[in-house]
Structure formats: structure tokens, C-alpha cells
Amino acid sequence: MSGKDLSNTSRTNWAALEAMEDEQIDYSDIPPLTDEFFEKATLRIPTTQSHQLVEIDSDILNWFQAHSEEYTTSINSVLRRYIEGQLPAG
């Protein structure tokens, strides 16, 4: 999460939302969850993360930061795909 995300104030009227009954909430624009949806769905269980200091060349870090606010997630994804590519086919 970037620092600018923390400075935004929600304009949601949480008290009014919490006071609403389920019947008052319009769910009509939400598509139904079909068998096809669940066939294509992937369960992703978050893993615990290790916080380690890793030195990365500044040009590489700058590239990731320029392409994504979630650059650490992108770096992790690239490293994971590399590792998976090294595993023997099975």
C-alpha cells in the first residue's frame, strides 16, 4: 500500500451502511456464481512472508517501481515464476 492511500479519507457513510437491512441493498448488478465460475476459480491461500533485506540493483528496482505501485508483489511474482520454471516437469 502506498503512502498516498493512507491519506485518503473515505466518504462512505459507514453508519448509514451498517444500519441498512439486507433487503435494502441492491444486488441485481452482481452476476450469479455459476458452476462454470467455480470450475475456473483458483483457491489462493496466502503464505507467510519472510522479511529479508535483499540488495537489488537500483535500475531494476526503479523499473519495477515505475511499472507498478505494488512493485514488491511484482518482484516476488517474477522470482516465483523463475523458480517454477526451474522445477523438473512432473
Secondary structure, DSSP 8 states (H G I E B T S, - for coil): --HHHHH------HHHHHHS-GGGS--TTS----HHHHHH-----------------HHHHHHHHHH-TTHHHHHHHHHHHHHHHHS---
